[in-house]
Amino acid sequence: MYIPPFNITERILHLISEISEQVGSLNSRIGNDAPSPMLRKKNQIRTIHSSLAIENNTLSLKQVTDIIDGKHVLGAPDEIQEVKNAIEAYQLMPQLDAFKEKDLLKAHGLMMSQLVRNAGRYRQEGVGVFDSNGNCLHMAPSPDRVPELMGDLFHWVKSCKTHPLVYSCVFHYEFEFIHPFIDGNGRMGRYWQTMLLSRWKGIFSWIPVETIVKEHQEEYYSVIAKCDAAGESTLFVEFMLQCLLEAMENYSEPEGEVSEELHDKLHDKLHDKFPELSEKAIEVIETIHAHRSFNAAEIGEHIGLSERQVKTYITKLKQIGLLTRVGSNKTGYWKVNIEL
């Protein structure tokens, strides 16, 4: 039987212990594996947005939210389709078996529908991973070996006695190494690790780990390359466990959105008093009103602006008296100065 090469290090053991403590803490705080539908939805939106952003999807968090809510969004058709597909794939997750290869193919069929030929089928041609300069970072095994390699991987993960935190990471790395599909391997590898983890502890089905991976995106690819060179996945296991721990330590319940009624009131008031304000400036105010804890980078990510653009808007809004800083730059927040 094929056994993927990796080692259990002291750091891995320490991370397993830390993550297990966080699982207990979050379960006691939020409820054993049973978050509210609204909480699950908001975290799923963050997961989908981050996972697709890693794959160069440029839609903002707000645009992803609007697509999920069935609203019309202006954007590249392929990027909008990616979001719609991801929604279907994540909604199907509870019905899939993390240890069945046919369910992986079914999930890929949904994830890549209308985006690639042969969605839901293993590739029939060679593929490689290239950097922005065209340099080959990884040449995947030949297509004729893919069914056997994936069969071996599923056989191993079903029968191994390793801790789920570890075997989910190993599966993720081995999946990326095999690169079984013509496209969508990155998002599917992360999706299937979530599948495996959620069968161990349900909390992992809604903790948005993808947001942490996105923050460490360069390291994510660098660690994969190092493991390719080393011929084993230990470094990747350590990296992903650290991401899981950070996601749990930094977890905070998503804040609410501006309702349509409040949105209309804000627009009416702002247009009456400040007709010179652009729509983007008003979006900045709305986002600050709904997400007081957001920093400039998070505001920008939410509405599709750069951090620098957000800071420019904030400076102007402060100058005309619409925003006031409460507390320090590090721990404070922006207060919206308008009565509704």
Order of alpha helices (4+ residues) and beta strands (2+ residues): alpha-alpha-alpha-alpha-alpha-beta-beta-alpha-alpha-alpha-alpha-alpha-alpha-alpha-alpha-alpha-alpha-beta-beta
